[in-house]
Amino acid sequence: MKGGGASDGSVLHFTADWLPASEVFVYDLIRHLRRPAVVVTSNRLQNTERFPLPDVHSFVPLYRVVRPDSLRPWVLTAGLGLLCRHRHVDLVHVHHGYGVEHVLGVVRQRRLPLVLSLHGHDVTGYLEHRPDAYQQTIEHVAAVVVPSRFLVSHALAAGFDPACIHVLPSGVDTTFFSPTSLPDGPPTILFVGRFVEKKGIDVLGSAWPAVQAEVPSARLRLLGFGPLEGLARAIPGNVSVELAPDRETVRDAMRAATVVVSPSHNAPDDAVESLLMVNLEAQASGRPVVTTRHGGIPEYVRDGETAIVVAENDVDALAGALVRLLQDSDLASRLAAGGPAAVSGLDLHQTAARMDALYDGLIG
């Protein structure tokens, strides 16, 4: 975390969970912001060794002792108020909309600016089940942050004022994910992501036999975790599955890959990709990307310059793009070379500085 100036108070960062392994981008942002961070989560702490911060708190101990349940909102507001006072909190930032109502009491009580980051399902599928989820929140929100223009229309449909909506993408650590030459050896296609429906494991599995038939030496490497692990393991051919990779494993796998693939598509619960960090990390690493025209993905790849973008759910197009890059080394090298420059403006330090500037404006 950057050192704060003498006049900088803290920011209370609220998230329902601290922190799913797939949400490195939340951790990266918080630790690169200027102001000290106080993290509060409503559920049991998880992955604290993977995502260490010095000032992290869970509501769960309070839940165990507060009875009846109807008293919880008042007790939580009082507890958050004490935390805000002792940590000199100037602003509250909620990451994902789930559970934002937990902080409304302290926001009102202490008259704190509230920043709400929406990332995808929390403003698409979530509202299918809870269409009024943000009605109490709207009047208290000073800024809504979305990572792509794609999500702006969804934030507007949820009722937020267009004047308070800001497109601030998550950043990629271009020092950690730095370009290397395309590797020699067997051509390798890499998938990194959760094994869930929207990530397109089903489409990739259907496309892989055609790729293997055209390029027999090719191998597919799947890094991830999730409920569709069985589907990933059922893909035939030269395929390996590695579970719960850490950041170093992902970086090293990208350096060993010829192509990075992200075949995302719409899922039944209306889950969508709002940006897709893996594509940014692949481009920063100097790897060509094969991805889909889905959600906010096209905003953060350059079709024909850093990536080949195909229609979602198109098995033949996905297979064809992968085969083309494996067989055309000049094309693969050209797309790989374009990646680092394409994401240079999305370096984590720059995107964190933009968030700092937003905070400054709201606090000032």
Beta strands, then each sheet from edge to edge (+ up, - down):
strand 1: 10-15
strand 2: 37-41
strand 3: 56-58
strand 4: 89-95
strand 5: 114-117
strand 6: 143-146
strand 7: 165-167
strand 8: 188-194
strand 9: 219-225
strand 10: 239-243
strand 11: 259-262
strand 12: 289-293
strand 13: 307-311
sheet 1: 3+ 2+ 1+ 4+ 5+ 6+ 7+
sheet 2: 10+ 9+ 8+ 11+ 12+ 13+
end
